[in-house]
């Protein structure tokens, strides 16, 4: 976002307030989250009180800063965003505890951009809050937040397993072998996955590449990002970013690339808690342009395990679709089976989720929902020789996603240049 002149009205032709505010708030949140993640601490900072203890700051400031860095919907949290002076105190405390200067400077820049945005569009924070209140649309239709949270608790009991975060990250880039096709990296898995019973299975749905009608018309290759992890565990485990020692699994092959995993051992509850993340690369599996079999591109993430948060990110190289990606997100029931191709309209669930543009570059991915996330994506890109700074980043974050369902990020494909 181009900085606005302090105190001036937005320039002619600039995006409207309602089109820009979500991105401004998300970038601010991401920057604060990066600072929190960089604070040296013996334990992961997962609560406001952890932040207070790590930096020795006031409880009120710690609560506001942590809320700013972790809230899924900052539109509802605008009154709690700390002022510039309070954030300056937070940055000072973080610096004194060893947070790197570049991370702090990046966060301070986002604070300045936020303040300039408020002044340009609203004049002051009070008016800004009033403008925000007119944009609030936080219910999910007939399936509201309370019901989804209750469903999470019930399904955790029934299925005997739960996770704090389910991650799906698709990284799309033009193929070096065929300019009409695209390559894709799929990073998937669970953060703090734990069993409530010792005999449960966890289903990992391996990524695939299909035309809109579910057919596979183009040959493509699939390789694990971490060959050693695949060789040792039978799944493309990212050993550097998963629990060490790695959890042991017994694999049960399914249909359409699905693999059911039985976590070996008899531990349950917090003693069974693991982080398990996988990574594949598909060469030539995607259509870059519209054709008789494909009108849109889509990235889906199946929900088969009860989880508190689902992170569904899509990174698109700036040259992949000529920079014309306008993704939308839809949620479909998978109770009737069928996971290939575009989902059926009859299976669409009445839920309103959103896709947020976070900016450019893998650094925009930082979130407390996924520890070491930026590092993991950069690791995958280094293994492939890809330039992480040339990707546009889009995020869909869902709290207590329903299951079984498929969260689908979709966008129109451009016409092939003549």
N, C-alpha and C positions, 0 to 999 in steps of 0.2 A: 504494500500500500504506500502511495506517495504521501509524504508528510504534508499536512495542511498548514497554511500560514497561520501563525498564532493570532487568534482573535478575529480572523477573517471568515466570511461566509464561504461555503464550499464553492469551488470554481464551476463555471458553466460546463455542463457535460459530465460532471463527476457523478458516480453512482449515488442513488438515493440513500437516505439514512437507513431505511429498513433492509436495503440490499447489502449494506456494508457493515452494519453494527455487529452482526454475528461473527464475521471474520475478525474484526478488530478485537472483540472480547476473547475469541478463541486464541488468537495470537498472544494476547496478554497472559491468558491462563497457561498456555504452553511454555512461555518464557519463565513464569514463576515456578512452574512444575520442574523445569530444568534446573533451576537454582536449588530447589528442595532436594532433588535427586543427587545433586553434586555435593551436598553437605556430608562431610566425613562423619560417620556414625557407626557404632558397634552393631546396632540393630536397624533394620529398615524403618524409615519414617513413614508410618502408615496412618497416623492419627495426629490431630492438632497437639495433643499433649507430648507426643514424641518430638515434634518440632520445637515446642517450648523448652523441653529438657535439653535438646541438642544445642540450642543457641542461647539459652538463658534469657529469653525475651518474655514480655508480658503475655499472660494467657489470652487476653483479648486480641492482641496483635497476632499471636500464633494461630488462633482460631480463624481470623479473617484471612490471613495469608494462605493457610492450608486450604480453606474453602475456595479461595481464588484459584489455587493451583490444581484443584481436584474436582470442582463442580462440573457435572455433566451438562448443565444448562445455566450459563451465567446470566441470561436474561432475567432469571428469577432471583439472582444473587447480587444485582447491581448495588442495592443499598449497603451490602456488606463489603464491597471492595474498599480496601484501605485507601486513605488519601496519600498524596505524594510524599508528605513528611513521614508518615508511618512506614511507607515502603522504603524510604531512604534509610530509616532506622533498621529495617529488616536486612537491607543490602549490606549495611555496615557490620551488623552482627554476623552475617554469612561470610563476609570477607575476612573478618577476624578469626573465623573458624576454618579457613583454608579453601573456600570456594574459588575456583579459578576466575581471574579478572575478565577474560573474554565472555564467560557465561553471565557474569554480573553486568557487564556493559551491554550485552544483547538484551537482557531483561530491562535495564534502565531505558534503553531506546524504545522498547515497546510501551513502557509506562509513559514516556514523553508523547508517543504517537496517540495513545489513548487519551491523554489530557488534551492534546490538540484537537482530536476528533470531537470530544465533548464540547470544547469551547466553540469550534466551528459550527457544529450542528445545533447545540442547545444553549450555549452560553455559560451554564453552570450545572453542577451535579444534580441539583434539585429538579431543574427542568428536564435534564437528561433522564432522570428516573421517571418523570411523568410521561415522557415520550416512549420509554421502554414499556411502561404499563399498557400502552395501547397496542403493543405488538404481542403480548403474552397469549400463547395458545398452547398450553402445556399439557392438556389432557390427551389421552391416546384413544379418544372415541369410546366405544362401548367397553373396551378392555382397559381399565384404568390402572394406575400405578399400584394401588393397594391390592388389587386382585392379582396382579402379576407377582408381587412380592409374596402373597399368600400361596400362589401356585408354586413358587420356588421352594418354599418350605415344605409343602406337601409332596412335591415330586422328589425332593432330596430324600425324604423319608421312604417313599415308595421304591425309588430306584437304588437307594443306598449309596449315593455318590453325589458330590457337589464340587464346584470350583469357584474360586473368587473371580477369575477372569478367563474368558475364552477369547483367543486372538485369531484373527484371520487377516493376513496382509498379502495383497497381490501387487507385484511390481511388474509393470508392462513396458516393454521396449521393442522397437522394430528388430526383426530378424536380420542378422548379418549375412545369411545365406539366401534369403528370398525377400525382396523389398515389399512384397504384397502381404507378407505374414508377420507375426509378432512372436517374440519370446516372452515367457512369463516366469516369475519366481513366486512360489507359494510358501509363505511362512505361517504355520498354524500350530495350535496347541492350547495348553491350559496352564494357568498360574494358580498355585495353591490348590491343586486337585487332591481331594481326600475321599476315602471310603468311609461310609458309616456302617457297612457290613463287610466281612472279609471275602465274600463270594461274588462280588459284583464285577461286571464288565464295563469297559469304557470304549465307546466306538469312535475311532478316528476315520473320518471320511477323507480319503486321499484325493487331491485335486485331479481334475480331468480337463479335457479340452474338447468341446463339442460345437457343432453348428447349432443355429437357433432351433432346429427341429429335433435335436438330440442325436443326430448322426455324426459319425467321425469319417470325414471325407479326405482328410489330409494326414499323412503320416507325420508323427512328431516323436522326438526322443525325450525321455525323462531321466534326469540324473539327480542324485542327492547332493545337496550343498556340502554335506559332511560325509564323504564316503565311508570313513571309519565308523561313524555312528550307525550308518545303515548296515555295514558288515557285522557289527557286534550285536545289534539289537533287532534287526529285521524290519525296522522302520527308519525313515531318514531323520533320525534324531540329531538335533543340534546339541552335541554333548557339552560344549562350552557354555551353553545358556540354559541347560536343564539341570535338575538336581544331581549333585555328585555325592556319593557314587550314584550312577544312573539307576532309575527304577528298573526292575526286571519284569519283562512282559512275556506272556505266552500269546502268540498271535493266532487268530482264527479268521481265515480269509472269508470274505463275503462277496456280494455282487457289486458291480459298478465301481470296483476299486476300493470298497469299504474294507476296513480291517478292524475286527473287534479284538480288544486287548484285555487280557486278564492280568491284573497286577498281582504278582506273586507275593507270598508272605501272608501273615495273618494280622498285621497291624491295621488299626482303624482309628478314626478321629484324627487329631492333630499329629499323632505319631506316624500316620500314613501319608501325610501331606507331601506332595511332590510338585515340581514344575517340569512339564514335559512339552518341548517345542520341537517342531519338525520343519524341514526345509527341502523343497524340490525346485528344479528348474525345468521348464518345458521349452524345447526348441522347436519353433515353427508351429506352435499349436493354436495361434490366434489369427483371426481375420482382421486385417487393418482397414479394409474398405467394404462398403456395402456391395452385396452380390445377390444372386437369386436365392441363396440359402441363408443369408445373414443380413438383417437390417439394423441390428444393434449389438453392442458388446455388453457382456454382463459378467459379474463376479459374484458368486454365491458362497454363503457360509452356512452350513447346516448346524442346527442346534439339537444335539442329542444328549447333552449332559446339563443338568440344572446348574446355572451359574448366576452370580450376582451382576456381572457386567460383561457385555460383549463388545469387543473392539473390532470393527470391520474397516480396514484401511485399504485404499487403492492408490498406488503411486504410478503416475503415467508420465513417461518420458516426453519432453517438450516436442519431439519430432514425431511421436507415435501417431497422433491423430491431428497433427497440424495445430495443436494448442486449442482445439475446439471441443473440449470435453465439458458437458453440462450434466453430471450424473444425478440420478434420482434413486431412491431406495424404496423397496416394497418388501413386505413380509408375506410368505406363503406357507400354508399348512403342508406338511409332508406326510400326514397320517395316511394318505392314499398311496404312498410309495412314489416312484418315479422321480429321479433327481437329475436327469440329463436334459439338455436343451432348455428353452425358456419355459418357466412354470405356466400352468394353466390359470387363466383368469378366475375360474370358479374356485380355485384354492386360495385366492388372496384373502388375507386376514384384515379386519378393520382397524389397522394400527397406523398412526402417522409418525414415522421416523424421518430424520433429516440427514442429509450429507453436508458436511461443512468443509469448505476449502481452507486448509491450514497454511498454505504458502508453498514455497519452493525449497527443496532440499530435505534430506533425511533428518536434519536437526529439528524440523517441525513436528516430528513424531513423539517427542518426549511426553510421557504421561505417567503418573504414579500407578496407573492400572497395570502397567507392564514394566517392571524393573529392567534396566539395561536394554531397553527397546532400541534406542538409536544405535547403540553399540552393536546390537545383533544385526540390524539392517545393513549397517556399514560393513560388518564382517561378511555378510552374504554378497554384497556388491563387490567387495575386494576380491573374493574368490572367483567372481565372474568377470572382473575387469570393467565394471560399469561405473559411471560417474554419478554418484548420488546427488550432486548439486543440480542436475539437469532434470529432476523429476518434480512434477506437480503433485501435491499431497492432498488427498480427500479422506475425510473420516466420517463414519457413522458409529455412534456410541449408543448402545441400548442397555438400559438397566432392567434386570430380571427378564431376559427374553423368554418368550413362550416356547415350549417344546412339545412335540417335534415340529420344527419349522425350518424355513430356509430364508435367510436375510439376503436379498439380491440387490446389488448396486448395478444400475443399468444406464447406458448412454447410447446415443445414436451414433452409428458409424458414418464417416464421411464418404462421399463418392470418390471413386478412384480417379486421380488426375489423368487427363488425356495427353 
